[in-house]
Amino acid sequence: MLLALDRISVLPGQTLVLRDVDWDEFEALLEELGEHRSSRIAYYGQQLEIMAPLPEREIDKALIGTLVEVLLEELDIEFYPLGSTTFKNKFLGLGLEPDSCLYIQNEAKVRGLKRWDATIDPPPDLALEVDLTSRTHLDIYAQLGVPEVWRFKRRQLEIHCLEQGEYRQREVSTIFPDFDLKEIIAAYLQRIDQEGRNKTIKAFRIWVKSHIDAKN
């Protein structure tokens, strides 16, 4: 059996890589890691990566997630957030934990879901990655069939849309085609730094409402 994880320390911003980890070992290590942790995992080709996020990544993840949820609320679109749920597929030999993810188009199919099952549940419609350490595994997301992945590098948004099994960068999200999110999210993140979270989120909500009214 692999070295017990309670004897290993992964510092913030660093990644621990374990090779030649079979599926049963992967499952055992996930159980040992537990669900209430800050680290993220990626598993592919019998290689397990355990990433410890930096504090600023957790901050940006929360702020970006709030902006997306406000946008969905004002558009009156139902969504179901699953946070950093572990998505694993034994048949493909893959496992992944996004920084955050949401069901939007498929919300009704997973409403009330507590634990994801690759054999019956669809993948999330949107995954968010705050990529301070270049760890986004688009190849795993593609095999899991996640339609859209947003990758934030230095607070700049990259929109990756799944097309014929591969991701292609797009300027506009297929989920929010009427919004220039690459410019908007960066601007409001900067505004949060200057004016504070609550004031900025309120302003963002007002802006979204006005944008929707202008389109109608």
RAMO-V73614 format. One record per residue. N is the residue number from 0. RES is the residue in one small letter. SS is DSSP state (H for helix, E for strand, L for the rest). D_LAST is the distance of its C-alpha to the last C-alpha in Angstrom with 2 decimals. Layout:
# RAMO-V73614
n = [N:N]
res = [RES:RES]
ss = [SS:SS]
d_last = [D_LAST:D_LAST]
This chain:
# RAMO-V73614
n = [0:1:2:3:4:5:6:7:8:9:10:11:12:13:14:15:16:17:18:19:20:21:22:23:24:25:26:27:28:29:30:31:32:33:34:35:36:37:38:39:40:41:42:43:44:45:46:47:48:49:50:51:52:53:54:55:56:57:58:59:60:61:62:63:64:65:66:67:68:69:70:71:72:73:74:75:76:77:78:79:80:81:82:83:84:85:86:87:88:89:90:91:92:93:94:95:96:97:98:99:100:101:102:103:104:105:106:107:108:109:110:111:112:113:114:115:116:117:118:119:120:121:122:123:124:125:126:127:128:129:130:131:132:133:134:135:136:137:138:139:140:141:142:143:144:145:146:147:148:149:150:151:152:153:154:155:156:157:158:159:160:161:162:163:164:165:166:167:168:169:170:171:172:173:174:175:176:177:178:179:180:181:182:183:184:185:186:187:188:189:190:191:192:193:194:195:196:197:198:199:200:201:202:203:204:205:206:207:208:209:210:211:212:213:214:215]
res = [m:l:l:a:l:d:r:i:s:v:l:p:g:q:t:l:v:l:r:d:v:d:w:d:e:f:e:a:l:l:e:e:l:g:e:h:r:s:s:r:i:a:y:y:g:q:q:l:e:i:m:a:p:l:p:e:r:e:i:d:k:a:l:i:g:t:l:v:e:v:l:l:e:e:l:d:i:e:f:y:p:l:g:s:t:t:f:k:n:k:f:l:g:l:g:l:e:p:d:s:c:l:y:i:q:n:e:a:k:v:r:g:l:k:r:w:d:a:t:i:d:p:p:p:d:l:a:l:e:v:d:l:t:s:r:t:h:l:d:i:y:a:q:l:g:v:p:e:v:w:r:f:k:r:r:q:l:e:i:h:c:l:e:q:g:e:y:r:q:r:e:v:s:t:i:f:p:d:f:d:l:k:e:i:i:a:a:y:l:q:r:i:d:q:e:g:r:n:k:t:i:k:a:f:r:i:w:v:k:s:h:i:d:a:k:n]
ss = [L:L:L:L:H:H:H:L:L:L:L:L:L:L:E:E:E:E:L:L:L:L:H:H:H:H:H:H:H:H:H:H:H:L:L:L:L:L:L:E:E:E:E:E:L:L:E:E:E:E:E:L:L:L:H:H:H:H:H:H:H:H:H:H:H:H:H:H:H:H:H:H:H:H:L:L:L:L:L:E:E:L:L:L:L:E:E:E:E:L:L:L:L:E:E:E:E:L:L:E:E:E:E:L:L:L:H:H:H:H:L:L:L:L:L:L:L:L:L:L:L:L:L:L:L:E:E:E:E:E:L:L:L:L:L:L:L:H:H:H:H:H:H:H:L:L:L:E:E:E:E:E:E:L:L:E:E:E:E:E:E:E:E:L:L:E:E:E:E:E:L:L:L:L:L:L:L:L:L:L:H:H:H:H:H:H:H:H:H:H:H:H:H:H:H:L:H:H:H:H:H:H:H:H:H:H:H:H:H:H:H:H:H:H:H:L]
d_last = [61.15:59.10:59.81:58.46:55.22:56.45:58.85:56.15:54.03:50.91:50.01:46.41:45.01:47.66:47.76:50.59:51.19:53.34:54.47:55.95:54.13:54.12:51.60:53.82:54.38:50.68:50.06:52.95:51.70:48.21:49.94:52.09:49.16:47.48:43.85:43.76:44.06:42.20:43.48:41.56:43.20:42.93:45.38:46.09:49.30:51.29:50.26:48.78:47.04:46.68:44.54:44.69:41.54:41.80:40.58:37.91:36.45:36.09:34.41:31.83:31.28:30.47:28.14:26.19:26.00:24.61:21.80:20.87:21.13:18.93:16.19:16.73:16.92:13.63:11.96:14.19:16.24:19.90:22.41:26.16:27.84:31.38:32.29:35.34:36.42:39.21:38.24:41.48:42.59:46.34:46.39:44.82:46.70:43.64:42.26:39.58:37.93:34.64:33.93:30.99:29.04:26.29:25.65:22.04:21.96:25.50:25.11:26.32:29.39:30.64:29.62:32.72:34.32:37.02:38.83:37.52:39.59:39.28:40.75:38.09:35.01:32.32:31.90:29.12:25.82:25.79:28.84:29.02:32.15:33.18:35.78:38.36:41.25:40.01:40.23:37.10:38.47:35.95:38.66:38.86:35.10:35.16:38.00:36.32:33.26:30.59:27.54:26.35:28.36:27.29:30.33:30.55:33.44:34.13:30.59:29.19:26.99:28.04:25.82:28.13:26.90:29.50:30.20:33.33:34.96:34.45:31.96:30.40:28.71:25.15:23.00:19.85:19.83:19.30:18.01:15.36:14.76:11.80:14.12:17.33:19.28:22.65:22.11:20.04:22.50:25.51:24.36:23.76:27.04:28.83:27.28:28.60:32.03:31.89:30.25:30.71:28.78:27.52:26.34:24.52:22.85:21.60:20.27:18.61:16.90:15.63:14.47:12.59:10.78:9.98:8.93:6.47:5.19:5.52:3.83:0.00]
